[in-house]
Amino acid sequence: MKRKLLYLTTVLLFSVGFINAQTKVWDFGNDRTNWPLDATGVSANKVVDLLGLFPGASSGNFGKLIQVHLVLFLEMHILRELGFN
């Protein structure tokens, strides 16, 4: 029993220490080359900057990028957002 627990702990520590999760960051607010303002959205499957946009059958303007200005707590400003509809 101790040997199995030691083996399981070793595998768990190895996976936590050496397997990295996703490191890609999509910047909708500042990357105007890959994410231009687009109020029409996506009607067919599309991959933009390694992010797959796959609309369903009933989504009309999925993945639209619109101009907004929200001031949240601690003076955080949101200038653009990716819309899902």
MODAUR-V49655 format. One record per helix or strand of 3 or more residues. SS is the DSSP state (2 for helix, 1 for strand). FROM is the first residue (numbers start at 0). LEN is the number of residues. If there is no record, write none. Layout:
ss->(SS	SS)
from->(FROM	FROM)
len->(LEN	LEN)
//
This chain:
ss->(2	1	1	1	2	1)
from->(1	45	50	63	72	75)
len->(17	3	3	9	3	8)
//
